[in-house]
Amino acid sequence: MRRATLAALLLLGACATTPRPGTDPLALHKSFLVLDTHLDTPMHFARPGWSFGERHDPATDLVQVDLKRMEDGALDGGFFAIYTDQGPLTSEGYAAALAFARGRSDLIDRTIASFPDRVGPALTAADARRLNREGRKIAFKSMENSYPLGEDLSLLAEFRRRGVRLAGPVHGKNNQFADSATDTPRWGGLSPLGRRWVAEMNRLGMVIDASHASDAAFDQMLELSKRPILLSHSSGRWAFDHPRNLDDGRIRKLAAKGGAICVSTIFLSDLNLSGERGALFARYEQIATLRPEEQVALARRWRELDRTAPLWNADFERYMAMVLHVIAVAGVDHVCFGADWDGGGGLPGIEDISALPRVTERLKRAGYSDADLAKMWGGNVLRILEQQGADLSRR
């Protein structure tokens, strides 16, 4: 495990050996199997007149991931999220959420199937490697918030059959499984049902995602799980003291149990949802209901506010300082990437997936080898998938 002080890392960033002479950062980046563990892009899949297969102009479209930009070499694939907003803990709430989650899962399937020569569904690490060899992009599925399961854990097996291989128990508010990082504790971590959820995730060979869970819930999942867990889109608390971020002590414990933290671009500052910015964000979350001309107007106003009232008070340099610190704490075997694209991620200098080669270039300048980068960009995630139980991989 690589250990270094932040000062040493910053010095390396300034004067360490640069990438091989003549090596283009994009070409180097393309040499790795690059995965992102949390893509909220499915929220765009049902937009009127919108296609995942086209390259969209950031000036008139807020989407950060599309197949064209993926095919440019910035991103080989990742986990497309079935995100369900938190609702009431009632039978009616559970039923509505389950119907939504099933619909979102079907939408992901239909969208991926529309481009069979360019992207394919993946269930295992072997699938991901095969798709990469074939020159196709990789589409795993994840479940952000297990709220749609209600109190019926047998539904986990249904979503596994639907292709979900990564799931988290909770989102922004407490639910029937766990306390959220951003809510007042109710359970003191996991609920009794949440503890059973961990056991069922292990039994099914699904990866546990601890992003959004409270510190206590994280501690209990780490203790109870018989397999390595990961955080699909979390930042280091060293960079900004926010409950959604993970502190150094817990990062070390995660690494000691074989897990990984997939570093995000979010919560390196407070989230600015004041005034018009908050209203725009609420409209963005419902973008699939807007007419095409309304979508363009939303994007244009969003870009104008980026200059005067940005969503985050951070940039690429602050992001890279956090990334380097997390690598120093966890080691290269326990870091991955999940920027929260299309869910609030992105910063000046790393606005969308086309900027990922900049991260590769900076990590090379900091002294990390190609083997190190191969682990962090995709290898660690595939290892954790494989460690869930090979005999369950197709179940």
C-alpha positions as CSV (number, residue, x, y, z in Angstrom):
1,M,0.0,0.0,0.0
2,R,1.4,3.4,-1.0
3,R,1.7,5.9,1.9
4,A,2.7,9.5,1.5
5,T,2.1,12.8,3.0
6,L,0.0,15.4,1.2
7,A,3.0,17.7,0.9
8,A,5.0,15.0,-0.8
9,L,2.2,14.3,-3.2
10,L,1.8,17.9,-4.1
11,L,5.6,18.1,-4.6
12,L,5.4,15.1,-6.9
13,G,2.6,16.8,-8.8
14,A,4.8,19.7,-9.5
15,C,8.1,18.1,-10.3
16,A,7.9,14.3,-10.6
17,T,8.7,12.5,-13.8
18,T,6.2,13.5,-16.5
19,P,4.4,10.9,-18.7
20,R,6.6,9.3,-21.4
21,P,7.8,11.8,-24.0
22,G,5.4,12.0,-26.9
23,T,2.6,10.3,-24.9
24,D,-0.7,12.0,-25.6
25,P,-2.8,12.1,-22.4
26,L,-5.9,10.9,-24.3
27,A,-4.0,8.0,-25.9
28,L,-2.7,7.0,-22.5
29,H,-6.1,7.3,-20.9
30,K,-7.6,5.1,-23.7
31,S,-5.1,2.3,-22.9
32,F,-7.0,1.7,-19.6
33,L,-10.3,0.0,-19.0
34,V,-12.1,3.1,-17.5
35,L,-15.2,2.6,-15.4
36,D,-17.3,5.0,-13.4
37,T,-19.4,3.5,-10.6
38,H,-22.3,6.0,-10.5
39,L,-23.9,7.3,-13.7
40,D,-27.2,9.1,-13.2
41,T,-27.6,9.4,-17.0
42,P,-30.7,7.3,-17.1
43,M,-32.7,10.3,-16.0
44,H,-32.1,11.6,-19.5
45,F,-33.0,8.4,-21.4
46,A,-36.7,9.3,-21.6
47,R,-36.3,12.9,-22.7
48,P,-38.4,13.9,-25.7
49,G,-36.3,14.1,-28.8
50,W,-33.1,13.1,-27.0
51,S,-30.7,10.3,-28.0
52,F,-28.0,8.7,-25.9
53,G,-26.1,7.9,-29.1
54,E,-25.5,11.6,-30.1
55,R,-22.9,14.1,-28.9
56,H,-24.7,16.8,-27.0
57,D,-23.5,20.4,-26.8
58,P,-22.9,21.5,-23.2
59,A,-24.1,25.0,-24.0
60,T,-27.6,23.7,-24.7
61,D,-27.7,20.4,-22.9
62,L,-26.8,19.6,-19.3
63,V,-26.1,15.9,-19.9
64,Q,-22.5,14.9,-19.1
65,V,-22.4,11.4,-20.5
66,D,-23.4,10.2,-24.0
67,L,-22.2,7.5,-26.3
68,K,-20.3,9.9,-28.6
69,R,-18.2,11.2,-25.8
70,M,-17.7,7.7,-24.4
71,E,-16.5,6.6,-27.9
72,D,-14.0,9.5,-27.9
73,G,-12.2,7.4,-25.3
74,A,-13.0,9.2,-22.1
75,L,-15.1,6.5,-20.5
76,D,-15.4,2.8,-21.3
77,G,-18.5,2.2,-19.2
78,G,-19.9,2.0,-15.7
79,F,-22.9,1.6,-13.5
80,F,-26.1,3.2,-14.8
81,A,-28.2,4.0,-11.7
82,I,-31.8,3.1,-10.9
83,Y,-32.3,6.1,-8.7
84,T,-35.5,6.4,-6.7
85,D,-36.4,9.4,-4.6
86,Q,-37.2,8.8,-0.9
87,G,-40.9,8.7,-0.1
88,P,-43.1,7.8,2.8
89,L,-42.4,4.5,4.6
90,T,-45.9,3.2,3.8
91,S,-47.3,0.4,1.7
92,E,-48.5,3.0,-0.8
93,G,-45.1,4.7,-0.9
94,Y,-43.3,1.4,-1.4
95,A,-45.6,0.3,-4.2
96,A,-45.2,3.6,-6.1
97,A,-41.4,3.4,-5.7
98,L,-41.2,-0.2,-6.8
99,A,-43.2,0.6,-10.0
100,F,-40.9,3.5,-10.7
101,A,-37.7,1.4,-10.1
102,R,-39.0,-1.4,-12.4
103,G,-39.8,1.2,-15.1
104,R,-36.4,2.8,-14.8
105,S,-34.7,-0.6,-15.0
106,D,-36.7,-1.4,-18.2
107,L,-35.8,2.1,-19.6
108,I,-32.0,1.4,-19.1
109,D,-32.4,-2.0,-20.9
110,R,-34.3,-0.5,-23.8
111,T,-31.8,2.3,-24.2
112,I,-28.7,0.0,-24.1
113,A,-30.4,-2.4,-26.5
114,S,-30.9,0.5,-29.0
115,F,-27.2,0.6,-29.7
116,P,-26.1,-3.1,-29.8
117,D,-22.9,-2.4,-31.8
118,R,-21.7,0.3,-29.5
119,V,-22.6,-0.7,-25.9
120,G,-23.7,-3.9,-24.2
121,P,-25.1,-5.0,-20.8
122,A,-22.6,-6.5,-18.3
123,L,-23.3,-8.8,-15.4
124,T,-19.8,-9.8,-14.5
125,A,-16.2,-8.6,-14.6
126,A,-15.7,-11.1,-17.4
127,D,-18.5,-9.4,-19.4
128,A,-16.8,-6.1,-19.0
129,R,-13.5,-7.3,-20.2
130,R,-15.2,-9.1,-23.2
131,L,-17.1,-6.0,-24.2
132,N,-13.9,-3.9,-23.9
133,R,-12.1,-6.3,-26.2
134,E,-15.0,-6.1,-28.7
135,G,-14.7,-2.3,-28.8
136,R,-18.1,-1.8,-27.1
137,K,-19.0,0.2,-24.1
138,I,-19.9,-1.5,-20.8
139,A,-23.3,-1.0,-19.1
140,F,-23.7,-2.4,-15.6
141,K,-26.8,-1.5,-13.6
142,S,-26.9,-0.2,-10.0
143,M,-29.6,0.6,-7.5
144,E,-29.3,3.9,-5.7
145,N,-31.7,3.7,-2.7
146,S,-33.2,0.3,-1.8
147,Y,-36.4,2.1,-0.7
148,P,-38.4,0.5,-3.5
149,L,-37.9,-2.9,-2.0
150,G,-40.3,-2.0,0.9
151,E,-40.0,-4.7,3.5
152,D,-39.7,-7.5,1.0
153,L,-36.1,-8.6,0.7
154,S,-37.0,-11.2,-1.9
155,L,-37.3,-8.3,-4.4
156,L,-33.5,-8.0,-4.2
157,A,-33.3,-11.3,-6.2
158,E,-35.7,-9.8,-8.8
159,F,-33.5,-6.8,-9.3
160,R,-30.5,-9.1,-9.5
161,R,-32.3,-10.9,-12.3
162,R,-32.9,-7.5,-13.9
163,G,-29.1,-7.1,-14.0
164,V,-28.4,-5.0,-10.9
165,R,-25.0,-5.8,-9.4
166,L,-24.4,-2.9,-7.1
167,A,-26.9,-1.4,-4.6
168,G,-27.0,1.0,-1.6
169,P,-29.5,0.8,1.2
170,V,-30.3,4.5,1.6
171,H,-30.2,7.9,-0.1
172,G,-30.7,11.4,1.3
173,K,-33.2,10.6,4.0
174,N,-33.5,7.7,6.5
175,N,-35.6,4.8,5.3
176,Q,-36.6,1.3,6.4
177,F,-33.0,0.0,6.0
178,A,-30.6,2.6,7.4
179,D,-29.9,6.1,8.5
180,S,-28.8,8.5,5.8
181,A,-25.6,10.6,6.1
182,T,-27.8,13.7,5.7
183,D,-30.6,13.0,8.1
184,T,-31.1,12.9,11.9
185,P,-30.3,9.4,13.0
186,R,-33.2,7.1,13.6
187,W,-31.7,3.6,13.8
188,G,-28.2,4.3,15.0
189,G,-26.9,2.9,11.7
190,L,-28.7,0.0,10.1
191,S,-32.2,-1.1,11.1
192,P,-32.9,-4.8,11.9
193,L,-34.2,-5.1,8.3
194,G,-31.1,-3.4,7.1
195,R,-28.9,-6.0,8.8
196,R,-30.9,-8.7,6.9
197,W,-30.5,-6.6,3.7
198,V,-26.7,-6.9,4.1
199,A,-26.9,-10.7,4.5
200,E,-29.1,-11.0,1.5
201,M,-26.8,-8.8,-0.6
202,N,-24.0,-11.2,0.3
203,R,-26.0,-14.3,-0.4
204,L,-26.9,-13.0,-3.9
205,G,-23.3,-11.9,-4.7
206,M,-24.3,-8.2,-5.1
207,V,-21.8,-5.4,-4.2
208,I,-22.8,-3.3,-1.2
209,D,-22.6,0.5,-1.9
210,A,-22.2,2.6,1.3
211,S,-22.4,6.0,-0.4
212,H,-25.2,8.1,1.3
213,A,-25.2,5.9,4.4
214,S,-24.4,7.4,7.8
215,D,-21.1,6.8,9.4
216,A,-22.7,4.3,11.8
217,A,-24.4,2.5,9.0
218,F,-21.1,2.4,7.1
219,D,-19.4,0.9,10.2
220,Q,-22.0,-1.8,10.5
221,M,-22.1,-2.7,6.9
222,L,-18.3,-3.0,6.9
223,E,-18.4,-5.3,10.0
224,L,-21.3,-7.4,8.8
225,S,-20.5,-7.9,5.2
226,K,-18.6,-11.1,4.3
227,R,-17.4,-9.5,1.0
228,P,-15.6,-6.2,0.2
229,I,-17.9,-3.2,-0.1
230,L,-17.4,0.1,-2.0
231,L,-18.6,3.6,-2.0
232,S,-19.8,4.4,-5.5
233,H,-19.6,8.2,-5.4
234,S,-18.0,9.7,-2.2
235,S,-15.3,12.3,-1.5
236,G,-12.8,12.4,1.3
237,R,-13.8,14.4,4.4
238,W,-10.2,15.7,4.5
239,A,-11.1,18.0,1.7
240,F,-14.5,19.2,3.2
241,D,-16.1,18.3,6.4
242,H,-19.5,17.0,5.2
243,P,-21.3,13.9,6.4
244,R,-21.6,12.6,2.8
245,N,-17.8,12.4,2.7
246,L,-15.7,9.6,4.3
247,D,-13.0,10.4,6.9
248,D,-9.5,9.0,6.7
249,G,-10.0,6.5,9.5
250,R,-12.9,4.9,7.8
251,I,-11.1,4.9,4.5
252,R,-8.3,2.9,6.1
253,K,-10.8,0.5,7.6
254,L,-12.5,0.1,4.2
255,A,-9.1,-0.6,2.6
256,A,-8.2,-3.1,5.3
257,K,-11.4,-5.1,4.4
258,G,-10.6,-5.1,0.7
259,G,-13.1,-2.4,-0.3
260,A,-12.7,0.8,-2.3
261,I,-13.8,4.4,-2.4
262,C,-14.8,5.7,-5.8
263,V,-13.9,9.4,-5.5
264,S,-16.5,11.9,-6.6
265,T,-16.5,15.6,-7.6
266,I,-19.3,16.4,-5.1
267,F,-19.2,17.9,-1.6
268,L,-15.8,19.6,-1.9
269,S,-17.8,22.6,-0.7
270,D,-21.3,23.3,0.4
271,L,-24.0,22.7,-2.3
272,N,-25.4,25.9,-3.5
273,L,-29.2,25.5,-4.0
274,S,-30.1,29.0,-3.0
275,G,-32.6,31.2,-4.9
276,E,-32.9,30.6,-8.7
277,R,-30.1,27.9,-8.6
278,G,-32.3,25.7,-6.3
279,A,-35.3,26.2,-8.6
280,L,-33.3,25.2,-11.6
281,F,-31.9,22.1,-10.0
282,A,-35.5,21.0,-9.1
283,R,-36.5,21.5,-12.8
284,Y,-33.4,19.6,-13.9
285,E,-34.4,16.6,-11.8
286,Q,-37.7,16.5,-13.9
287,I,-36.0,17.2,-17.2
288,A,-37.6,14.3,-19.0
289,T,-41.0,16.1,-18.5
290,L,-39.9,19.2,-20.3
291,R,-40.3,20.1,-23.9
292,P,-37.1,20.2,-26.0
293,E,-37.2,24.0,-26.1
294,E,-37.7,24.1,-22.3
295,Q,-34.7,21.8,-21.9
296,V,-32.5,24.2,-24.0
297,A,-33.7,27.2,-22.0
298,L,-32.9,25.4,-18.8
299,A,-29.4,24.6,-19.9
300,R,-28.7,28.1,-21.1
301,R,-29.8,29.7,-17.8
302,W,-27.8,27.1,-15.9
303,R,-24.6,28.0,-17.7
304,E,-25.3,31.7,-17.0
305,L,-25.6,31.0,-13.3
306,D,-22.4,28.9,-13.4
307,R,-20.5,32.2,-13.8
308,T,-22.2,34.0,-10.9
309,A,-23.7,31.4,-8.6
310,P,-22.0,28.0,-9.2
311,L,-23.4,24.8,-7.8
312,W,-20.1,24.1,-6.1
313,N,-17.3,26.3,-4.8
314,A,-14.5,24.0,-6.0
315,D,-12.6,23.2,-9.2
316,F,-10.3,20.7,-10.8
317,E,-7.3,21.6,-8.7
318,R,-9.2,21.1,-5.4
319,Y,-10.6,17.9,-6.8
320,M,-7.1,16.6,-7.6
321,A,-5.8,17.5,-4.2
322,M,-8.6,15.4,-2.6
323,V,-7.9,12.5,-5.0
324,L,-4.2,12.5,-4.2
325,H,-5.0,12.6,-0.5
326,V,-7.4,9.7,-0.7
327,I,-5.0,7.6,-2.7
328,A,-2.3,8.3,-0.1
329,V,-4.6,7.1,2.7
330,A,-6.2,4.1,1.0
331,G,-3.5,2.9,-1.4
332,V,-3.9,2.3,-5.1
333,D,-5.7,-1.0,-4.6
334,H,-8.6,0.7,-2.9
335,V,-9.4,3.7,-5.0
336,C,-11.8,4.0,-8.0
337,F,-13.8,6.7,-9.6
338,G,-17.5,7.7,-9.4
339,A,-17.9,11.4,-10.2
340,D,-21.7,11.5,-9.9
341,W,-22.0,12.5,-13.5
342,D,-25.5,13.8,-14.4
343,G,-26.4,13.8,-10.7
344,G,-24.8,17.0,-9.5
345,G,-21.2,16.1,-10.3
346,G,-18.7,18.1,-12.4
347,L,-16.6,21.1,-11.6
348,P,-14.7,23.8,-13.5
349,G,-11.9,22.0,-15.3
350,I,-13.7,18.6,-15.0
351,E,-17.1,19.5,-16.4
352,D,-17.9,16.1,-18.1
353,I,-16.4,12.8,-19.0
354,S,-14.3,14.4,-21.8
355,A,-12.0,15.8,-19.0
356,L,-11.1,12.4,-17.6
357,P,-7.8,12.2,-19.4
358,R,-6.7,15.3,-17.4
359,V,-7.0,13.1,-14.3
360,T,-4.8,10.4,-15.8
361,E,-2.2,13.0,-16.8
362,R,-2.1,14.5,-13.3
363,L,-1.8,11.1,-11.7
364,K,1.1,10.2,-14.0
365,R,2.8,13.4,-13.0
366,A,2.3,12.5,-9.4
367,G,4.4,9.4,-10.0
368,Y,1.7,6.7,-10.3
369,S,2.5,3.9,-12.8
370,D,0.4,2.6,-15.6
371,A,-0.3,-0.5,-13.4
372,D,-1.5,1.8,-10.6
373,L,-3.8,3.7,-12.9
374,A,-5.2,0.5,-14.4
375,K,-6.3,-0.6,-10.9
376,M,-7.9,2.7,-10.0
377,W,-9.7,3.3,-13.3
378,G,-11.3,-0.1,-13.5
379,G,-9.3,-3.0,-12.0
380,N,-10.3,-2.5,-8.4
381,V,-14.0,-2.4,-9.3
382,L,-13.8,-5.6,-11.3
383,R,-11.8,-7.3,-8.5
384,I,-14.6,-6.4,-6.0
385,L,-17.2,-7.8,-8.4
386,E,-15.3,-11.0,-8.7
387,Q,-14.9,-11.3,-4.9
388,Q,-18.7,-11.4,-4.4
389,G,-18.8,-15.1,-5.3
390,A,-18.0,-16.5,-8.7
391,D,-20.5,-19.3,-8.3
392,L,-23.3,-16.7,-8.0
393,S,-22.2,-14.5,-10.9
394,R,-24.9,-15.7,-13.3
395,R,-27.6,-16.6,-10.7
